[in-house]
């Protein structure tokens, strides 16, 4: 094979990347430059992952975090999670970028021999409207619009107090993140006295949807 043909072969291989197609990846700051219609880039910021595409002279995106496509997702607890002192429950959480609005619903089935407390943690500066409904051996309880429960820290003034054995708890609401505070909404469980023994049961879940 002539040098010219060999060079052409190598050029074609490089262009086609041996059958693979590579695309640009930007991190932390979403694309804002003026692009050509049809241009696209991948975006990553912590656990937030998106595909941005330039469509009719503006950037649009599809989000594809774990369990999330297009700002819509569900995460389910697959095995019982034992908790004691102020434990963030794996699986009942989702990631948010700054300046976004989300709706969500949590259903948690719990078991414990003592009183339990629960709250929602969120990025700094986030605001929201929450509604808690719970039931257990001491009856049901409903609380609405408890903004103080939306907190990044746990104190005795920002929790929802559940019943003891055979509980269930439902939390629904809307959350707005501030700028530039991205982060995750998470569900926290506490057993009074801090002794491990309470459990969030398998099948508990969170559903979430990005509104803005």
VEXBA-808277 format. One line per 4 residues: number of its first residue (from 1); their letters; for each residue x, y, z of N, C-alpha, C. Coordinates in nm, 2 decimals. Example, Ala and Ser with C-alpha at 12.3 -4.5 7.8 and 13.67 -1.06 7.14 Angstrom:
BEGIN
1> AS> 1.32:-0.57:0.78:1.23:-0.45:0.78:1.32:-0.33:0.78 | 1.28:-0.22:0.71:1.37:-0.11:0.71:1.29:0.00:0.79 $
***
This chain:
BEGIN
1> XXXX> 0.09:-0.12:0.00:0.00:0.00:0.00:0.09:0.12:0.00 | 0.05:0.22:-0.08:0.13:0.34:-0.09:0.12:0.42:0.03 | 0.22:0.51:0.05:0.21:0.60:0.17:0.09:0.68:0.17 | 0.04:0.73:0.05:-0.08:0.81:0.04:-0.20:0.73:0.09 $
5> XXXX> -0.21:0.61:0.04:-0.32:0.52:0.08:-0.32:0.49:0.23 | -0.20:0.46:0.28:-0.19:0.43:0.42:-0.23:0.55:0.51 | -0.18:0.67:0.47:-0.22:0.79:0.54:-0.37:0.82:0.53 | -0.43:0.79:0.41:-0.58:0.81:0.40:-0.65:0.71:0.49 $
9> XXXX> -0.60:0.59:0.50:-0.66:0.48:0.58:-0.66:0.53:0.73 | -0.54:0.58:0.77:-0.53:0.62:0.91:-0.62:0.74:0.94 | -0.63:0.83:0.85:-0.72:0.95:0.86:-0.86:0.91:0.88 | -0.91:0.82:0.80:-1.04:0.77:0.81:-1.07:0.70:0.94 $
13> XXXX> -0.97:0.62:0.98:-0.98:0.55:1.11:-0.99:0.65:1.23 | -0.91:0.75:1.22:-0.92:0.86:1.33:-1.05:0.93:1.33 | -1.10:0.96:1.21:-1.23:1.03:1.20:-1.34:0.95:1.25 | -1.34:0.82:1.22:-1.45:0.73:1.26:-1.43:0.68:1.40 $
17> XXXX> -1.30:0.70:1.45:-1.27:0.65:1.59:-1.30:0.51:1.61 | -1.27:0.43:1.50:-1.29:0.28:1.51:-1.43:0.25:1.54 | -1.52:0.32:1.48:-1.66:0.29:1.50:-1.73:0.36:1.61 | -1.65:0.43:1.69:-1.71:0.50:1.80:-1.72:0.65:1.77 $
21> XXXX> -1.82:0.72:1.83:-1.83:0.86:1.81:-1.82:0.93:1.94 | -1.73:1.03:1.95:-1.70:1.11:2.07:-1.77:1.24:2.06 | -1.81:1.29:2.18:-1.88:1.42:2.19:-1.82:1.50:2.30 | -1.83:1.63:2.29:-1.78:1.72:2.39:-1.85:1.70:2.53 $
25> XXXX> -1.77:1.71:2.64:-1.83:1.71:2.77:-1.79:1.84:2.84 | -1.89:1.91:2.90:-1.87:2.03:2.98:-1.90:1.99:3.13 | -1.84:2.06:3.22:-1.86:2.03:3.36:-1.89:2.15:3.44 | -1.99:2.13:3.54:-2.02:2.23:3.64:-2.10:2.35:3.58 $
29> XXXX> -2.06:2.41:3.47:-2.14:2.52:3.41:-2.20:2.48:3.28 | -2.34:2.49:3.27:-2.41:2.45:3.15:-2.37:2.53:3.03 | -2.38:2.48:2.91:-2.34:2.56:2.79:-2.43:2.68:2.78 | -2.36:2.79:2.74:-2.44:2.92:2.72:-2.40:2.99:2.60 $
33> XXXX> -2.30:2.94:2.52:-2.25:3.00:2.40:-2.35:2.99:2.29 | -2.34:3.08:2.19:-2.42:3.07:2.07:-2.37:2.96:1.98 | -2.45:2.86:1.96:-2.40:2.74:1.88:-2.48:2.73:1.75 | -2.45:2.63:1.68:-2.52:2.60:1.55:-2.64:2.51:1.59 $
37> XXXX> -2.75:2.53:1.53:-2.87:2.45:1.55:-2.83:2.30:1.52 | -2.86:2.21:1.62:-2.82:2.07:1.61:-2.70:2.03:1.69 | -2.62:2.13:1.73:-2.50:2.10:1.81:-2.55:2.05:1.95 | -2.47:1.96:2.00:-2.50:1.90:2.13:-2.37:1.87:2.21 $
41> XXXX> -2.39:1.88:2.35:-2.28:1.84:2.44:-2.33:1.77:2.56 | -2.25:1.69:2.62:-2.29:1.63:2.75:-2.24:1.72:2.86 | -2.32:1.71:2.97:-2.30:1.80:3.08:-2.30:1.72:3.21 | -2.20:1.74:3.30:-2.19:1.67:3.43:-2.16:1.77:3.54 $
45> XXXX> -2.23:1.77:3.65:-2.21:1.85:3.77:-2.24:1.76:3.89 | -2.14:1.70:3.95:-2.17:1.61:4.06:-2.25:1.49:4.01 | -2.37:1.47:4.07:-2.45:1.36:4.03:-2.55:1.40:3.92 | -2.55:1.52:3.88:-2.64:1.57:3.78:-2.58:1.55:3.64 $
49> XXXX> -2.65:1.48:3.55:-2.60:1.45:3.42:-2.71:1.49:3.32 | -2.67:1.56:3.21:-2.76:1.61:3.11:-2.70:1.60:2.97 | -2.79:1.59:2.87:-2.75:1.60:2.73:-2.81:1.73:2.68 | -2.73:1.83:2.65:-2.77:1.96:2.60:-2.77:1.96:2.45 $
53> XXXX> -2.87:2.02:2.39:-2.87:2.03:2.24:-2.93:2.17:2.21 | -2.87:2.23:2.10:-2.90:2.36:2.06:-3.01:2.35:1.96 | -3.13:2.40:1.99:-3.25:2.37:1.92:-3.33:2.51:1.89 | -3.34:2.55:1.77:-3.40:2.67:1.73:-3.34:2.79:1.81 $
57> XXXX> -3.21:2.80:1.80:-3.14:2.91:1.86:-3.15:2.92:2.01 | -3.16:2.81:2.08:-3.17:2.81:2.23:-3.12:2.67:2.27 | -3.06:2.66:2.39:-3.02:2.54:2.45:-3.13:2.47:2.53 | -3.16:2.35:2.49:-3.25:2.26:2.57:-3.17:2.14:2.62 $
61> XXXX> -3.23:2.07:2.71:-3.16:1.95:2.76:-3.26:1.84:2.81 | -3.20:1.72:2.81:-3.27:1.60:2.87:-3.18:1.56:2.98 | -3.24:1.54:3.10:-3.16:1.49:3.22:-3.17:1.34:3.23 | -3.05:1.28:3.27:-3.05:1.13:3.27:-2.98:1.08:3.39 $
65> XXXX> -3.00:1.14:3.51:-2.94:1.10:3.63:-2.99:0.95:3.66 | -2.92:0.89:3.75:-2.96:0.75:3.79:-3.11:0.75:3.83 | -3.19:0.67:3.76:-3.33:0.67:3.80:-3.42:0.78:3.74 | -3.35:0.87:3.67:-3.42:0.99:3.62:-3.39:1.01:3.47 $
69> XXXX> -3.50:1.03:3.39:-3.49:1.07:3.25:-3.58:1.19:3.23 | -3.52:1.30:3.18:-3.60:1.41:3.14:-3.67:1.48:3.26 | -3.60:1.47:3.38:-3.66:1.53:3.50:-3.77:1.46:3.56 | -3.78:1.33:3.54:-3.89:1.25:3.59:-3.83:1.12:3.64 $
73> XXXX> -3.86:1.08:3.77:-3.79:0.95:3.81:-3.86:0.90:3.94 | -3.82:0.77:3.97:-3.87:0.70:4.09:-3.75:0.62:4.14 | -3.73:0.62:4.27:-3.63:0.54:4.34:-3.69:0.46:4.45 | -3.66:0.33:4.45:-3.73:0.24:4.54:-3.63:0.18:4.64 $
77> XXXX> -3.66:0.16:4.76:-3.58:0.09:4.86:-3.59:-0.06:4.84 | -3.48:-0.12:4.81:-3.49:-0.26:4.77:-3.47:-0.36:4.88 | -3.42:-0.31:4.99:-3.41:-0.40:5.11:-3.42:-0.31:5.24 | -3.46:-0.37:5.35:-3.49:-0.29:5.47:-3.36:-0.21:5.51 $
81> XXXX> -3.38:-0.09:5.55:-3.27:0.00:5.60:-3.29:0.02:5.75 | -3.21:-0.03:5.83:-3.21:-0.01:5.97:-3.16:0.13:6.01 | -3.23:0.20:6.09:-3.18:0.33:6.13:-3.19:0.34:6.29 | -3.10:0.44:6.33:-3.10:0.47:6.47:-3.10:0.62:6.49 $
85> XXXX> -2.98:0.68:6.50:-2.96:0.82:6.52:-2.95:0.90:6.39 | -3.05:0.97:6.35:-3.05:1.06:6.24:-2.98:1.01:6.11 | -3.04:0.91:6.05:-2.98:0.84:5.94:-3.05:0.89:5.81 | -2.96:0.93:5.71:-3.01:0.95:5.58:-3.04:0.82:5.51 $
89> XXXX> -3.16:0.80:5.45:-3.20:0.68:5.40:-3.15:0.66:5.25 | -3.06:0.57:5.22:-3.02:0.55:5.08:-3.14:0.52:4.99 | -3.15:0.57:4.87:-3.25:0.54:4.78:-3.37:0.64:4.79 | -3.39:0.70:4.90:-3.50:0.80:4.90:-3.44:0.94:4.89 $
93> XXXX> -3.40:0.97:4.77:-3.33:1.10:4.74:-3.32:1.12:4.59 | -3.30:1.25:4.56:-3.28:1.28:4.41:-3.20:1.41:4.41 | -3.12:1.43:4.30:-3.04:1.54:4.28:-3.11:1.65:4.20 | -3.07:1.78:4.24:-3.13:1.90:4.18:-3.02:1.99:4.15 $
97> XXXX> -3.03:2.07:4.04:-2.94:2.18:4.00:-3.00:2.30:4.07 | -2.92:2.41:4.06:-2.96:2.54:4.12:-3.08:2.60:4.05 | -3.16:2.67:4.12:-3.27:2.75:4.06:-3.37:2.66:3.98 | -3.40:2.55:4.04:-3.50:2.45:3.98:-3.62:2.44:4.08 $
101> XXXX> -3.73:2.39:4.02:-3.85:2.36:4.10:-3.89:2.22:4.07 | -3.91:2.14:4.18:-3.95:2.00:4.17:-4.07:1.97:4.26 | -4.15:1.87:4.22:-4.25:1.82:4.30:-4.21:1.67:4.34 | -4.25:1.62:4.45:-4.21:1.49:4.49:-4.31:1.43:4.59 $
105> XXXX> -4.30:1.29:4.60:-4.38:1.22:4.69:-4.30:1.11:4.75 | -4.30:1.09:4.88:-4.23:0.99:4.95:-4.34:0.90:5.02 | -4.33:0.77:5.00:-4.40:0.68:5.08:-4.30:0.58:5.15 | -4.31:0.59:5.29:-4.22:0.51:5.37:-4.29:0.42:5.46 $
109> XXXX> -4.27:0.29:5.45:-4.32:0.19:5.55:-4.22:0.17:5.65 | -4.25:0.18:5.78:-4.15:0.18:5.89:-4.19:0.08:5.99 | -4.09:0.03:6.07:-4.12:-0.05:6.18:-4.02:-0.01:6.29 | -4.07:-0.01:6.41:-3.99:0.02:6.53:-4.07:0.00:6.66 $
113> XXXX> -4.00:-0.02:6.77:-4.06:-0.04:6.89:-4.07:0.09:6.97 | -4.01:0.20:6.92:-4.01:0.33:6.99:-4.05:0.44:6.89 | -4.07:0.56:6.94:-4.11:0.67:6.86:-4.01:0.71:6.76 | -4.05:0.75:6.64:-3.96:0.78:6.53:-3.98:0.93:6.49 $
117> XXXX> -3.87:0.99:6.44:-3.88:1.13:6.39:-3.83:1.12:6.24 | -3.88:1.21:6.16:-3.84:1.21:6.02:-3.83:1.36:5.98 | -3.74:1.39:5.88:-3.74:1.52:5.82:-3.68:1.51:5.68 | -3.69:1.62:5.61:-3.64:1.63:5.47:-3.52:1.72:5.48 $
121> XXXX> -3.40:1.68:5.42:-3.29:1.77:5.40:-3.28:1.82:5.26 | -3.23:1.94:5.24:-3.22:2.00:5.11:-3.11:2.09:5.10 | -3.07:2.14:4.98:-2.96:2.23:4.96:-2.98:2.36:5.04 | -2.88:2.43:5.08:-2.89:2.56:5.15:-2.97:2.66:5.07 $
125> XXXX> -3.06:2.73:5.13:-3.15:2.83:5.07:-3.27:2.78:5.00 | -3.29:2.64:5.00:-3.41:2.59:4.93:-3.53:2.62:5.01 | -3.65:2.64:4.95:-3.77:2.66:5.01:-3.87:2.56:4.96 | -3.98:2.54:5.03:-4.08:2.44:4.99:-4.20:2.44:5.07 $
129> XXXX> -4.30:2.37:5.02:-4.43:2.35:5.09:-4.45:2.20:5.10 | -4.46:2.15:5.22:-4.46:2.00:5.25:-4.59:1.96:5.32 | -4.64:1.84:5.29:-4.75:1.78:5.36:-4.71:1.65:5.41 | -4.73:1.62:5.54:-4.70:1.49:5.60:-4.82:1.42:5.65 $
133> XXXX> -4.84:1.30:5.61:-4.94:1.22:5.67:-4.88:1.09:5.72 | -4.92:1.05:5.85:-4.86:0.94:5.91:-4.97:0.86:5.98 | -4.94:0.73:6.00:-5.03:0.64:6.08:-4.95:0.54:6.15 | -5.00:0.50:6.27:-4.93:0.39:6.34:-5.02:0.35:6.46 $
137> XXXX> -4.96:0.29:6.56:-5.04:0.23:6.66:-5.11:0.33:6.75 | -5.06:0.46:6.74:-5.13:0.56:6.82:-5.21:0.65:6.73 | -5.25:0.60:6.61:-5.34:0.67:6.53:-5.27:0.75:6.42 | -5.35:0.82:6.34:-5.29:0.90:6.23:-5.26:1.04:6.26 $
141> XXXX> -5.18:1.11:6.18:-5.15:1.25:6.21:-5.13:1.31:6.07 | -5.18:1.43:6.06:-5.16:1.51:5.93:-5.11:1.65:5.97 | -5.00:1.69:5.90:-4.95:1.83:5.92:-4.93:1.89:5.78 | -4.96:2.01:5.76:-4.95:2.08:5.63:-4.86:2.20:5.64 $
145> XXXX> -4.80:2.23:5.52:-4.72:2.36:5.51:-4.62:2.38:5.62 | -4.54:2.28:5.65:-4.45:2.29:5.76:-4.31:2.33:5.70 | -4.29:2.45:5.67:-4.16:2.49:5.60:-4.04:2.46:5.69 | -4.05:2.47:5.82:-3.94:2.45:5.91:-3.88:2.30:5.90 $
149> XXXX> -3.96:2.21:5.85:-3.92:2.07:5.85:-3.82:2.06:5.73 | -3.83:2.14:5.63:-3.73:2.14:5.52:-3.60:2.20:5.56 | -3.51:2.12:5.60:-3.39:2.17:5.67:-3.27:2.08:5.64 | -3.15:2.15:5.63:-3.03:2.07:5.61:-2.97:2.02:5.74 $
153> XXXX> -3.03:2.06:5.86:-2.98:2.02:5.99:-3.10:1.96:6.07 | -3.06:1.88:6.16:-3.17:1.81:6.24:-3.17:1.88:6.38 | -3.28:1.93:6.42:-3.30:1.98:6.55:-3.44:1.93:6.60 | -3.47:1.95:6.73:-3.59:1.90:6.78:-3.71:1.99:6.74 $
157> XXXX> -3.69:2.09:6.66:-3.80:2.18:6.61:-3.82:2.16:6.46 | -3.75:2.07:6.40:-3.78:2.06:6.25:-3.80:1.92:6.21 | -3.87:1.84:6.29:-3.89:1.70:6.25:-4.04:1.68:6.26 | -4.09:1.57:6.18:-4.22:1.52:6.20:-4.21:1.40:6.29 $
161> XXXX> -4.29:1.40:6.39:-4.29:1.29:6.49:-4.39:1.18:6.46 | -4.34:1.06:6.43:-4.42:0.95:6.39:-4.48:0.88:6.51 | -4.56:0.78:6.48:-4.61:0.69:6.59:-4.50:0.58:6.61 | -4.54:0.48:6.69:-4.44:0.37:6.70:-4.47:0.25:6.61 $
165> XXXX> -4.49:0.13:6.65:-4.49:0.02:6.56:-4.59:0.02:6.45 | -4.56:-0.05:6.34:-4.64:-0.06:6.22:-4.68:0.07:6.16 | -4.58:0.16:6.14:-4.61:0.29:6.08:-4.61:0.29:5.93 | -4.67:0.39:5.88:-4.65:0.43:5.74:-4.64:0.59:5.74 $
169> XXXX> -4.57:0.64:5.65:-4.55:0.79:5.64:-4.55:0.83:5.49 | -4.63:0.93:5.46:-4.63:0.98:5.33:-4.60:1.13:5.33 | -4.51:1.17:5.25:-4.46:1.31:5.24:-4.47:1.36:5.10 | -4.54:1.47:5.07:-4.55:1.52:4.93:-4.53:1.67:4.94 $
173> XXXX> -4.48:1.73:4.83:-4.46:1.87:4.83:-4.39:1.92:4.71 | -4.35:2.05:4.72:-4.28:2.12:4.61:-4.15:2.18:4.68 | -4.04:2.18:4.60:-3.92:2.24:4.65:-3.86:2.32:4.54 | -3.81:2.44:4.58:-3.74:2.53:4.49:-3.59:2.55:4.54 $
177> XXXX> -3.50:2.52:4.46:-3.36:2.54:4.50:-3.32:2.68:4.47 | -3.22:2.73:4.55:-3.17:2.87:4.53:-3.05:2.87:4.44 | -3.01:2.98:4.40:-2.89:3.00:4.32:-2.77:3.05:4.41 | -2.65:2.99:4.41:-2.61:2.88:4.32:-2.61:2.74:4.38 $
181> XXXX> -2.70:2.71:4.47:-2.70:2.59:4.56:-2.77:2.47:4.49 | -2.68:2.39:4.43:-2.73:2.26:4.38:-2.71:2.16:4.49 | -2.78:2.04:4.48:-2.76:1.94:4.58:-2.87:1.84:4.57 | -2.90:1.77:4.68:-3.00:1.66:4.68:-3.10:1.68:4.78 $
185> XXXX> -3.23:1.64:4.75:-3.33:1.63:4.85:-3.32:1.49:4.91 | -3.31:1.47:5.04:-3.29:1.35:5.11:-3.39:1.33:5.22 | -3.42:1.20:5.26:-3.51:1.17:5.36:-3.43:1.12:5.48 | -3.46:1.17:5.60:-3.38:1.13:5.72:-3.48:1.07:5.82 $
189> XXXX> -3.43:0.97:5.88:-3.51:0.90:5.99:-3.43:0.89:6.12 | -3.50:0.91:6.23:-3.44:0.91:6.36:-3.52:0.83:6.46 | -3.46:0.75:6.54:-3.53:0.68:6.64:-3.50:0.74:6.77 | -3.60:0.79:6.84:-3.57:0.86:6.97:-3.49:0.77:7.06 $
193> XXXX> -3.38:0.83:7.11:-3.28:0.76:7.19:-3.16:0.72:7.11 | -3.18:0.73:6.97:-3.06:0.70:6.89:-3.02:0.56:6.88 | -3.10:0.46:6.93:-3.06:0.32:6.93:-3.11:0.26:6.80 | -3.02:0.20:6.73:-3.06:0.13:6.60:-3.16:0.02:6.63 $
197> XXXX> -3.26:0.02:6.54:-3.37:-0.08:6.56:-3.49:-0.04:6.47 | -3.50:0.08:6.44:-3.61:0.12:6.35:-3.57:0.08:6.21 | -3.66:0.07:6.12:-3.63:0.03:5.98:-3.73:0.09:5.88 | -3.67:0.14:5.77:-3.75:0.17:5.65:-3.76:0.05:5.57 $
201> XXXX> -3.88:0.00:5.54:-3.90:-0.13:5.48:-3.88:-0.12:5.33 | -3.84:-0.24:5.28:-3.83:-0.25:5.13:-3.96:-0.22:5.06 | -3.95:-0.15:4.95:-4.07:-0.11:4.88:-4.11:0.03:4.90 | -4.05:0.09:5.01:-4.07:0.24:5.02:-4.00:0.31:4.90 $
205> XXXX> -4.05:0.43:4.87:-4.01:0.49:4.74:-4.02:0.64:4.75 | -3.95:0.71:4.65:-3.97:0.85:4.63:-4.00:0.86:4.47 | -4.10:0.94:4.44:-4.12:0.98:4.30:-4.10:1.13:4.29 | -4.04:1.18:4.18:-4.01:1.32:4.16:-4.02:1.36:4.02 $
209> XXXX> -4.05:1.49:4.00:-4.07:1.55:3.87:-4.02:1.69:3.87 | -3.94:1.73:3.77:-3.89:1.86:3.75:-4.00:1.95:3.68 | -4.03:2.06:3.74:-4.14:2.15:3.69:-4.07:2.26:3.61 | -3.97:2.33:3.67:-3.90:2.44:3.61:-3.76:2.42:3.62 $
***
